[in-house]
């Protein structure tokens, strides 16, 4: 059940980030917005390296959260304060979703490895 929750939250966050990035690129035609796709690339590469094991997927999702946080800090928005605030809130929501999914996978790997005393 924990693994399914992690998969669901991670896929939802990845799909929403990809969709919103696609809409932003189409609306603004700003190539700087293509940087958000690097979060999805990090996820794809690390997922292959993790071989779909829970512990590795937890690290994948944490790496995606860090990548998105760094992009949101480095990428200047140049937007009015109200829009910049909404963008910051959206970034925080995505980072929180990636971290929550990573924690679910870490929890699943902890119990699967037999480290937990039952």
C-alpha positions in Angstrom: 0.0 0.0 0.0 2.9 2.4 0.8 4.6 1.7 -2.6 1.3 2.4 -4.5 0.9 5.7 -2.6 4.5 6.6 -3.5 3.9 5.8 -7.1 0.7 7.7 -7.2 2.0 10.8 -5.6 5.2 10.8 -7.7 3.3 10.2 -11.0 0.8 12.9 -10.1 3.5 15.4 -9.3 5.5 14.5 -12.5 2.5 14.7 -14.7 1.3 18.0 -13.2 4.8 19.5 -13.5 5.2 18.4 -17.2 1.7 19.6 -18.1 2.2 23.0 -16.4 5.6 23.4 -18.0 4.1 22.6 -21.4 1.4 25.2 -20.9 3.9 27.8 -19.8 6.2 27.2 -22.8 3.3 27.4 -25.2 1.9 30.6 -23.6 5.1 32.6 -23.0 7.4 31.1 -25.7 10.2 31.6 -23.2 12.9 28.8 -23.7 14.0 29.3 -20.1 10.8 27.5 -19.0 12.2 24.3 -20.7 14.5 23.9 -17.7 11.6 22.4 -15.8 11.8 19.4 -18.1 15.2 18.6 -16.6 13.4 17.6 -13.4 11.6 14.9 -15.4 14.9 13.9 -17.1 16.5 13.5 -13.7 13.6 11.3 -12.6 13.8 9.1 -15.7 17.6 8.6 -15.5 17.7 7.9 -11.8 14.7 5.5 -12.1 16.6 3.5 -14.6 19.7 3.5 -12.4 17.6 2.5 -9.3 16.2 -0.5 -11.2 12.8 0.2 -9.7 13.9 -0.7 -6.1 12.2 1.3 -3.4 15.4 2.7 -1.8 16.6 3.9 -5.2 13.3 5.4 -6.1 13.3 7.3 -2.8 16.6 8.8 -3.8 15.3 9.6 -7.3 12.4 11.6 -5.9 14.6 13.4 -3.5 16.9 14.3 -6.4 13.9 15.6 -8.4 12.8 17.7 -5.4 16.3 19.2 -5.1 16.5 19.8 -8.8 13.2 21.7 -8.9 14.2 23.7 -5.8 17.5 24.7 -7.4 15.7 25.7 -10.7 13.2 27.8 -8.9 15.9 29.6 -7.0 18.2 30.1 -10.0 15.6 30.9 -12.7 14.7 34.5 -12.5 11.0 35.0 -13.1 10.8 38.6 -14.0 7.1 38.4 -13.1 5.1 40.9 -11.1 5.1 40.2 -7.4 1.7 38.6 -7.3 2.5 36.1 -10.1 5.9 35.4 -8.6 4.3 34.6 -5.3 1.9 32.1 -7.0 4.9 30.5 -8.8 6.8 30.1 -5.5 3.7 28.5 -3.9 3.4 26.1 -6.9 7.1 25.2 -6.7 6.8 24.5 -3.0 3.8 22.2 -3.7 5.7 20.2 -6.3 8.7 19.9 -4.1 6.5 18.8 -1.2 4.9 16.2 -3.4 8.2 14.8 -4.6 9.5 14.7 -1.0 6.3 13.0 0.2 6.6 10.4 -2.5 10.3 9.8 -1.7 9.4 9.4 2.0 6.8 6.8 1.1 9.3 4.8 -0.9 11.9 5.1 1.9 9.3 3.8 4.3 8.6 0.9 2.0 12.3 0.0 1.6 12.8 0.2 5.3 10.2 -2.4 6.0 11.0 -4.6 3.0 14.7 -4.9 4.0 13.7 -6.3 7.3 15.3 -3.5 9.3 12.1 -2.8 11.2 11.3 -4.8 14.2 7.7 -6.0 14.1 
